[in-house]
Amino acid sequence: MAREFQQVGVVGLGTMGAGIVEVLARNGLTVVAIDKDDAAVSRGRGHIDGSTGRAVERGKLTAEEQADLLGRITFGTDLKALADVDFVIEAVPEQLELKRAIFSELDGICKPEAILASNTSSLSITEIAVATGRPGKVVGMHFFNPAPVMKLVEVVRTVVTEQHVVDDVEAFVQRLGKTDVTIGDRAGFIANALLFGYLNHAVSLYESRYASREDIDAAMKLGCGLPMGPLALCDLIGLDTAYEILDTMYKQGRDRLHAPSPIFKQMIMAGLLGRKSGRGFYTYEAPDSPKVVADALTPSLDAEIQGARTVQQVGVVGSGTMATGIIEVFAKAGYDVTFVARSQAKVEGVLAALTKSLDKAVARGKLAGDKRDAALGRVTGAQTVDALGDVDLVVEAIAEELDVKQAMFGALDEVCRPGAVLATTTSSLPVIAIATATSRPADVIGMHFFNPAAVMRLVEVVTTVSTAPDVEATVLEVCASVGKHAVRCGDRAGFIVNALLFPYLNDAIKMLEAHYATADDIDSAMKVGCGYPMGPFELLDVVGNDVSLAIERELYTEFREPGFAPAPLLEQLVTAGRLGRKTGKGFRDY
Ligand SMILES: NC(=O)c1ccc[n+]([C@@H]2O[C@H](COP(=O)([O-])OP(=O)(O)OC[C@H]3O[C@@H](n4cnc5c(N)ncnc54)[C@H](O)[C@@H]3O)[C@@H](O)[C@H]2O)c1
């Protein structure tokens, strides 16, 4: 039988502590909430009032339930108020000495059987535990932000944690309506160990001006279905907290990719801590407000598309999945589309696939019958690029091989009218190597659509060192007019999405390889803790391990970053033919 806890203490009422108090009180527990001074207490209380108030407004809580919930919480500034609690959760700033001092003090105040838990994201629970006279009763209890919403709690046991304490804490997590994964004491545990390398990488892309904050965030949201972009997430986490977590992870693993990007420190020094201070990577309406307001860095589409060339007729080259989806996008948006496939059979295949897809949209009520007919009427198939002499924009979506694409661009260069924009959908080849196969590299640009193109809203617009500004403006305007969200980036391996996604997937494989956690626990931590639509191993099996390996090799070759070197386990799976869902076996069997 698990122990029933009645009274629980929370120390530190910041971003996490206030949310944890709310979770506890919502579940009927009596909570003693402590912060260091009256100002901090009143801020924490304001946070809880605000959050429960919003729940009342949304009809998720009645006013009476809110009053009961608030009535179960007592606030204070003295740890001595915790003498009678059964359980304490600490959520003070991410500093080891501070946490050790608090645990040592709590050890003297709390009942001997009380369990002491830290919400630390990265610090060693063992080091915190040994600051007390009861290391067997100290655990990590890592909630996710925002605590009332996110379902995951990582329960961290050390080599001295007593088994019945772990059992009691697991039962307690379940009583709170949360999902637990229990793991050993390693910096970052599961979720942060995988999340923070990615966040740091995103911050470095921003810092090096590879892409704008809006574009980095939109790319990961729209390209990977993540609930938030990485920079918005850093703002939510708090830049100071993120810095401390990275720093601890770096000190433990000496992985360069965890060395906090220099801009973190500059922003923290300047008081730009994220949402809690009203400004971080973005500017917020007020401290603690989730509402982003425009600032000097906010982009304007009008300015970006200035000087755009006129596009009425579009050419698409290719007859595969991507080409067919792209033809659909343009035809539905009202452009005349001429596509080029290598044989009459392929031309007919594309038209059949296009008709099928549009019919499906009609059947689902997403497209009117006359719109489908009009879209189909705008599409013409051809077997040679000679048909593209008059088009304003060509989008190439043929085989992902450099010599094949170069030959195609050489041919387009011969037939297309001067001023036509020539775009490639390559996801991995250097756009400049394709551009220089023409006599007009300034007119060549990357338009990286995502699969399925008709559904996915993201397009990475890739400019080379030679791309003319009005060519970029043209493509941005075209993307907007076909309902796509364009993000701008430079011509290097992985662009934004793959460069951020694949090192994270590789890190997950390395964690599995190190036997720190199972594939199920890792997938569950990322889905339940971070709101990802799929766990890394589910995603790897969908993408195909051979494809992932190829992308990781490319990233490694481009950046020579030791941390990007493909995990040996991935290479072995590919060698063994375990490619994922497509072969019926990958990280899992299907
Ligand atoms: N922010 C996140 O997304 C997140 C997620 C999970 C876990 N965590 C962890 O939770 C802990 C708290 O992080 P946060 O983001 O809530 O930080 P925060 O800065 O928002 O809040 C920290 C709170 O602790 C209080 N405090 C400082 N010294 C204290 C003391 N001596 N006694 C009592 N209270 C004191 C501060 O006044 C503040 O209210 C950290 O260990 C962090 O790593 C953070």
The ligand as a Tripos MOL2 file, in Angstrom:
@<TRIPOS>MOLECULE
LIG
   44    48     1     0     0
SMALL
NO_CHARGES

@<TRIPOS>ATOM
      1 N1         11.2060   26.7450  -16.0370 N.am      1 LIG1
      2 C1         10.9870   25.5210  -16.4390 C.2       1 LIG1
      3 O1         10.5020   25.3270  -17.5580 O.2       1 LIG1
      4 C2         11.3050   24.3530  -15.5450 C.ar      1 LIG1
      5 C3         10.7260   23.1060  -15.8240 C.ar      1 LIG1
      6 C4         10.9570   22.0530  -14.9430 C.ar      1 LIG1
      7 C5         11.7870   22.2340  -13.8510 C.ar      1 LIG1
      8 N2         12.3550   23.4460  -13.6220 N.ar      1 LIG1
      9 C6         13.1870   23.5920  -12.4220 C.3       1 LIG1
     10 O2         12.3770   24.1620  -11.4150 O.3       1 LIG1
     11 C7         13.1830   24.9350  -10.5300 C.3       1 LIG1
     12 C8         12.6200   26.3430  -10.4640 C.3       1 LIG1
     13 O3         12.6900   26.9520  -11.7350 O.3       1 LIG1
     14 P1         11.7230   28.1420  -12.1590 P.3       1 LIG1
     15 O4         11.7950   28.2290  -13.6260 O.co2     1 LIG1
     16 O5         10.4060   27.9750  -11.4890 O.co2     1 LIG1
     17 O6         12.5030   29.3820  -11.5410 O.3       1 LIG1
     18 P2         11.9470   30.8330  -11.1450 P.3       1 LIG1
     19 O7         13.1160   31.7420  -11.1860 O.co2     1 LIG1
     20 O8         10.7510   31.1700  -11.9500 O.co2     1 LIG1
     21 O9         11.4380   30.6330   -9.6300 O.3       1 LIG1
     22 C9         12.2770   30.3820   -8.5440 C.3       1 LIG1
     23 C10        11.5570   30.8130   -7.2720 C.3       1 LIG1
     24 O10        12.3430   30.4260   -6.1400 O.3       1 LIG1
     25 C11        12.3160   31.4790   -5.1960 C.3       1 LIG1
     26 N3         13.4520   31.3750   -4.2980 N.ar      1 LIG1
     27 C12        14.7270   31.7760   -4.5130 C.ar      1 LIG1
     28 N4         15.4650   31.5310   -3.4130 N.ar      1 LIG1
     29 C13        14.6540   30.9680   -2.5000 C.ar      1 LIG1
     30 C14        14.8240   30.5060   -1.1620 C.ar      1 LIG1
     31 N5         16.0100   30.5800   -0.5550 N.pl3     1 LIG1
     32 N6         13.7650   30.0030   -0.5300 N.ar      1 LIG1
     33 C15        12.5690   29.9270   -1.1110 C.ar      1 LIG1
     34 N7         12.3370   30.3410   -2.3740 N.ar      1 LIG1
     35 C16        13.3620   30.8640   -3.0520 C.ar      1 LIG1
     36 C17        12.3280   32.7180   -6.0710 C.3       1 LIG1
     37 O11        11.8610   33.8360   -5.3420 O.3       1 LIG1
     38 C18        11.3600   32.3130   -7.1910 C.3       1 LIG1
     39 O12        10.0310   32.6010   -6.8560 O.3       1 LIG1
     40 C19        14.5950   24.8820  -11.0840 C.3       1 LIG1
     41 O13        15.2990   23.8540  -10.4400 O.3       1 LIG1
     42 C20        14.3680   24.5190  -12.5490 C.3       1 LIG1
     43 O14        15.4590   23.8670  -13.1360 O.3       1 LIG1
     44 C21        12.1080   24.5080  -14.4320 C.ar      1 LIG1
@<TRIPOS>BOND
     1     1     2 1
     2     2     3 2
     3     2     4 1
     4     4     5 ar
     5     4    44 ar
     6     5     6 ar
     7     6     7 ar
     8     7     8 ar
     9     8     9 1
    10     8    44 ar
    11     9    10 1
    12     9    42 1
    13    10    11 1
    14    11    12 1
    15    11    40 1
    16    12    13 1
    17    13    14 1
    18    14    15 2
    19    14    16 1
    20    14    17 1
    21    17    18 1
    22    18    19 2
    23    18    20 1
    24    18    21 1
    25    21    22 1
    26    22    23 1
    27    23    24 1
    28    23    38 1
    29    24    25 1
    30    25    26 1
    31    25    36 1
    32    26    27 ar
    33    26    35 ar
    34    27    28 ar
    35    28    29 ar
    36    29    30 ar
    37    29    35 ar
    38    30    31 1
    39    30    32 ar
    40    32    33 ar
    41    33    34 ar
    42    34    35 ar
    43    36    37 1
    44    36    38 1
    45    38    39 1
    46    40    41 1
    47    40    42 1
    48    42    43 1
@<TRIPOS>SUBSTRUCTURE
     1 LIG1         1 GROUP 0 **** ****
